[in-house]
Amino acid sequence: MAIVDVHAHCIPQVLIDRLILEGASVGLSVASDDGGVVVTLPNGRRLGPLRNDLTDPALRLEAMDQAGIARQVLSSWIDLTAYSIDDGGRYTRWLNEALAAEAATEPDRFVAVCSVPLQQPEVAAAELEHAVTELGMVGVEIATRVNDTPLEESDLDVFWSTAERLGVFVLLHPLDPLPGVDLRRRFLHNSIGRPAETTIAVAGIILGGVLERFPGLRICAVHGGGFAPFQIGRVDRSYLAKPRVVADEISLRPSEYLRGMFVDTVVHEPAVLRFLVEWFGPDRVVVGTDYPFEMGDDDPVGFVENAGLTPDLVHTVLHENGTRLITPQPIETRSTP
């Protein structure tokens, strides 16, 4: 099977062009100068200048070829996951149509996952359905919070239910790590803040009962799942030590739910990758690059091949898991008592 990169980002040029023309209608402002294009969200957050390698398909294909990647999953730059937009459905429709069109330019090399307005759960569920059934998208990328609200407290059951029924995977990606904690020094917002943000979201999804209610969800947590796999024993201990606080919405140890998730290979340390393959099992670790960002892995194949795994495990991680993850596995809607 082909080597699939499940964690890579894209801003199609057609989306930029549309935001320049119509962005104001959804509360976005777009400016262009010698430094490039800058997008300002309704909450005042300024994004940019936008990187050229997020947009240029020639640069993307060149990087894929150099890295030995046969297919890449295009997901939006997470910063453009605009949960602050009132008309989130309109904005994400533009974004998803642009990503689907970009993937269609090289159908043998690209597939795409959609974005949905989690601030409007019913709209998010409908947009996910449209993106999968009409646009041919293979999953959905979500951020670790909906503005300031944790995922498990955002009334998202209609969205989770739709993702479970369609059998597509949910790419969980950190955004705005650890608000209120000053991480500006020494690049800590990225090296530590982002995996910490993912860890908190994963714990919330588990302890908040999301996977208890929707066991068929296929969630992939980027950056190796953050710190969750390495401290899950502590979370299990909290489940046993404080059951009235921790276990009110789950019936199994937290580690049992975590083992059902997927994680990517963007961990940069061979011993860590070996641990993830051993702890999750070889079928749950998928190749990622985090293209085109500086904290990504520009040699993911070499990293896996030289991590000290057996040849069979290398083959599973490189050649089987990505294809399996991006292939929807629809299930019947779960009945409720």
N, C-alpha and C positions, 0 to 999 in steps of 0.2 A: 504494500500500500504506500501511498504518497506521504511524505512528511508534511504535516499541516501545522502552521503557526496560528494558534488560536487567540493570541494576544498581540494585536497590532492596531495602530490608530490611523485614521484617515480623515481629512477634510476635503471633500470633492470641490473642485473649482466651480462647478455648477451651483453648489450651495453658497459659496462666497458671492457669486454673481447675484443670486436671488436675494441674499441678505442685504446687499448694497441697494437693490431696487425696492425691496418690500419689507426689510427688517423693522422699520419704524412701526409698521402696522401691528407687530407683536411686541413692541417695546424694546427692540434692539436698536442700537445705533452703531453704524459702521463707518470708520474713517480710514483713509488711505494716505500714506505719505511715503517719503523716501525709505523709511524703515519697514514698510509693509502695511498689511491690513490689521486694524485693531477693532475688536468687537467689544461693546459695552453692554452688559446685561441689565435687565430692569432693576436689579438690586444694587447697581452701581459697580459691580465687579468688572474690571477691565482685562480683556484677554488679548494677548498679542505683544508685539507683532506676530502674526501667524507664520509658522515655519513653512518654508517652501517644500521640504521633504515630506510633509504631511499631505501635500496636494499633488506633487509631480509624479505621475505614474511611471515614468521612465526611471527615476531614482528609486522608486519602490521595487520595480522588477529587477533592477541591477543589484540592489541589496539582497533580494530574495535569492537570486542566482548565486551570489557570492556566499550566502549562508547555507545553500543547499536546501532551500524551502521550495516545495513544489506548489503548495497552495497556502494562501493567507486569508485569514478571517478579518475582514475590514470592520472595525468598530470606530465610532466617533471618538475624537479627542474628548476625554471625559469632562474637560472644562466646559464644553459646549452642551453638556447635559443640563439644560436650563430649567430647573424646577421652579425658578422664580418667575417664569412667564405665565401670565394669566391664561392666555389662549395656547396652552401647551400642545393641544392636539394639532393645531394648524402648523405650529413650528416643527414638531417632530415628524409630521407628514412630509414637510419639505426635506428635512434631514434624511429620512428613510428613503424617499424617492431618489435623492442624490446618491446615497450609499449603494442602493440597489442598481442604479444606472452605472455607477463606477464599477461595481462587480461584474456587470454584464459586458463591459468592454474587453475583459479577459476571463471568460467563464471557466476556462480550464485552470486558471491561476488564482482567481478570487471568489470568495463567497462573502456575505455580509451579515452582520447582526444589527438589529434595529435599536432605536432609542424610543422610550415611551415617557409620557408625562406623569410620573408617579404622584405628583401633587393633585392629580385628578384620576383616582384609581379606576373608575369606570371607563374613562377615556383611554387610559393606559391599556386596559384589557382589550378594548376594541381596536386600538392601534396595533397592538401585538398580533391580534388575529389577522388584521389586514396585511401587516408586513409579512407574515408567514404564508398566508394562503394566497395573497394577490401579488406580492412582490418577490416571493421565493426566498425570503431571508431565513436564516437557520437558527436564530437565537435572538437574545436581547441583552444589551449591556445596561446595567443599572449602577448607580452610585451607592455609597455606603450609608447615606442618610438622605432624607427628603427635606431639604433645607436644614432646619435644626431638629427635625424629628427622627428618631431611630426608625429603621425599616419595620421592626416588629410592632411599633406603635403607630403606624401610618395607615391602618385600615386597608391593607393591600390584599385581602383574601381573594377578591375578584380577579386581581392580577395574577396572584400565585396560582389560583385554580386554572386560569387560562393557560399559563405556562406549563403547568403539569399536564393538562389535557392534550395540548399540542405536542408535548414531548420534546420541546426545544430547550437548549441549554441557556442558563442565565449566567452571564459573565459579571461577576461582582468586582467592582473596581473602586479604589478609594478616591475621594474628592475632598478638598479642603481639610487636610488632616488635623484632628484634635483642636477644634476651635477653642480659643481661650488660653492655649499653651503656646508660649513664645518659642518657636522652633526656627527662627530666622538665622541663627548662627550655624556656621559650618555645614550648611546643606542638610541639617537635621530634619527639616520638613519633609524631605524626600527619602533620605536613607532610613530614618526611623519613623517619622510621622505617618507615612503612607501605609507601611505594613501594620503599624499600631492601629490605624483607623480601620483597616480590614479586619484585624483581630476582634475589635469591639463589635463590628457589624456581624461577623460570623457568630460570636457568642450570643448576640441579641437574637439572631435568627433561630438559633438552637433553643435557647432558654425561653424565648417568647413563644415557642410551640409551632413555629411555621412548618418545620419538617415533621412534626407530630401530625399536623392536620393535612399536610400535602407531602406524603412520603415519596411520591413519584417525581418531585422536583429534581432537576439536574443542574446543580449550582457549581460553577467553577470559580474559585477564589484566586485572584492573581497574586503574583509575587510569592508563590509557594504557600498561599493561605495566611500570609502574614506570620504572626507569632503563635497563632492558635494551635498548630500541631505540637509545638514545643512546650506549651503550658496547659494542654488539655487535661493533664492529670490533676492540676490545681482546680480546674473547673469541675472535674468529676468529684474532687474532694468537697467542694462547696455544695454539690448536689447531695452528698451523704451527710455533711455536717450541718447544713441549714436547709433541710428539705422543705420546710414551710415557706421559705423565701425563694428558693431556687427551683424546686420541683413542682410548682403548682400548675405548670402547663405542659409538662413532659412526663413520660412514663419510663424512659430509659436513661441510662447514664449519658451525659452530653457527648462523650467520645463515640458512642454508637451512631449518633447523628452525623458527627463530623466525618466519620469513616465513609459515609455515603456521598460526600462531596468530591469534587475534582480540584486539583491544584495544578498550577503551571510550573515550568522549570526555571523561571527567572529568579534564581536564588544565589547564583555566583559562587557557590562553595560546594565542591564535590561531596563532602561528607554530609552536607545538608540534603542534597539530592538523594543520596543513598538512604538516608533516614526516611525521607518522604516516601520513597518507593517501598521500603520495608513496612512502614507504619500504615500507609493507606492501602498498600497493595499495588502491584505494577499496573493494574488497569485504570488507576485513578490519577495518574500523573501525565500531563500533556505538555507538548512543546509550546513555548511562548518566547517572544523576543522583546515585547514592549516597543517595537519599532515606532518612530525613529529616535526615541529619547535616549539621553546619555546614560540613564540607569538601566537600559535594556541590555540584551545579550546579542551581540552581532555574530556569534559563532555557536548557536544553540546545538547544532549537530555534534560539533567537536566537544562541547561541554558534556553532553550525555555520553558520547562514546568514550571519553577519557575520565569518567567519574568513578570507575572501579566497579561497574555493574557487570553481570554476566552477559554474554552475547544474546541470550534469549530475552533478558530484561531490556537491553538496549533496543532490540528489535520491537518489543512491545511498546515502549515509550515513544520511539521515533516513528514507527511505521503503522501502528494500529490504533492507538488511543485517540489521536486527533480526528481521524476519519470517523471513528465511532461516536465521538462527542458531537460533531457537527451534523450527524445524521439524525434527524428527528425521530423520536420513538413515541408516537402518540399512544395514549392510554385512555380508557373509558373514564369519564368523569366519576369521581368517588361519590357514592351515595352518603347522605347525612342521616343520622339516626332520627 
